[in-house]
Amino acid sequence: MFAGPIQDLIDELSRLPGIGPKSAQRVAIHLLKSPPVEAHRLARTIAEAKDKVILCRVCFNFSDAEVCNYCSDPRRDRSLICVVQEAPDIVAIERTREYRGLYHVLQGAVHPLEGVRVEDLRISELIDRIDGSPALDGSGAGAVTEVIIATNPNVEGEATAMELVRLVAPLPVRVTRLASGLPIGGDLEFADEVTLGRALEGRRHLGG
């Protein structure tokens, strides 16, 4: 145990996701050994981000403006909405350079054990966007033709996808799900049954 302020810093850092007590201790010692200007700059940057970053009123991605860069970009295909769990998922999809539509961030996934219910997610806002009420993104009613479900391929993501299908399927849009299966470079013998099952379901015709 360290002296009061040092231990307080370690305790606060260890609250961050992915940072355990040892990592928190290393970060705390690094900050204490750094020049004061660096520590103050970090503190100021965190405070400014917390004050200035908001949720886009259309897709609920993080943004420093009322409408984020994706929703306000006239070059994006407004007939497509890709539904993701969290904002970092957008970055992952954008890195592929294969998608030019819009996004919708649910801000989580169904997780009964943690008290996260369907009503806690941004699903009703998604339905409003599909219905075109009152054209939050300027696309107009009926502009959305396909909703791509891109929730994580785990228990919570699958439960969320099922709820999305149940709620969105009655609407006049095509509902699709990101394919999932065997990773490139992987060995078949090491694949779990869920991954292998998905690969079989998502098999493609190769011609002939």
QUISUL-V232055 format. One record per residue. N is the residue number from 1. SS is DSSP state (H for helix, E for strand, L for the rest). Layout:
BEGIN
n: (N & N)
ss: (SS & SS)
END
This chain:
BEGIN
n: (1 & 2 & 3 & 4 & 5 & 6 & 7 & 8 & 9 & 10 & 11 & 12 & 13 & 14 & 15 & 16 & 17 & 18 & 19 & 20 & 21 & 22 & 23 & 24 & 25 & 26 & 27 & 28 & 29 & 30 & 31 & 32 & 33 & 34 & 35 & 36 & 37 & 38 & 39 & 40 & 41 & 42 & 43 & 44 & 45 & 46 & 47 & 48 & 49 & 50 & 51 & 52 & 53 & 54 & 55 & 56 & 57 & 58 & 59 & 60 & 61 & 62 & 63 & 64 & 65 & 66 & 67 & 68 & 69 & 70 & 71 & 72 & 73 & 74 & 75 & 76 & 77 & 78 & 79 & 80 & 81 & 82 & 83 & 84 & 85 & 86 & 87 & 88 & 89 & 90 & 91 & 92 & 93 & 94 & 95 & 96 & 97 & 98 & 99 & 100 & 101 & 102 & 103 & 104 & 105 & 106 & 107 & 108 & 109 & 110 & 111 & 112 & 113 & 114 & 115 & 116 & 117 & 118 & 119 & 120 & 121 & 122 & 123 & 124 & 125 & 126 & 127 & 128 & 129 & 130 & 131 & 132 & 133 & 134 & 135 & 136 & 137 & 138 & 139 & 140 & 141 & 142 & 143 & 144 & 145 & 146 & 147 & 148 & 149 & 150 & 151 & 152 & 153 & 154 & 155 & 156 & 157 & 158 & 159 & 160 & 161 & 162 & 163 & 164 & 165 & 166 & 167 & 168 & 169 & 170 & 171 & 172 & 173 & 174 & 175 & 176 & 177 & 178 & 179 & 180 & 181 & 182 & 183 & 184 & 185 & 186 & 187 & 188 & 189 & 190 & 191 & 192 & 193 & 194 & 195 & 196 & 197 & 198 & 199 & 200 & 201 & 202 & 203 & 204 & 205 & 206 & 207 & 208)
ss: (L & L & L & H & H & H & H & H & H & H & H & H & H & L & L & L & L & L & L & L & H & H & H & H & H & H & H & H & H & H & H & H & H & L & L & H & H & H & H & H & H & H & H & H & H & H & H & H & H & H & H & H & L & E & E & L & L & L & L & L & L & E & E & L & L & L & L & L & H & H & H & H & L & L & L & L & E & E & E & E & E & E & E & E & L & L & H & H & H & H & H & H & H & H & H & L & L & L & L & L & E & E & E & E & E & L & L & L & L & L & E & H & H & H & L & E & L & H & H & H & L & L & H & H & H & H & H & H & H & H & H & L & H & H & H & L & L & L & L & L & L & L & L & L & L & E & E & E & E & L & L & L & L & L & H & H & H & H & H & H & H & H & H & H & H & H & H & H & L & L & L & L & L & E & E & E & E & L & L & L & L & L & L & L & L & L & L & H & H & H & L & L & H & H & H & H & H & H & H & H & H & L & L & L & L & L & L & L)
END
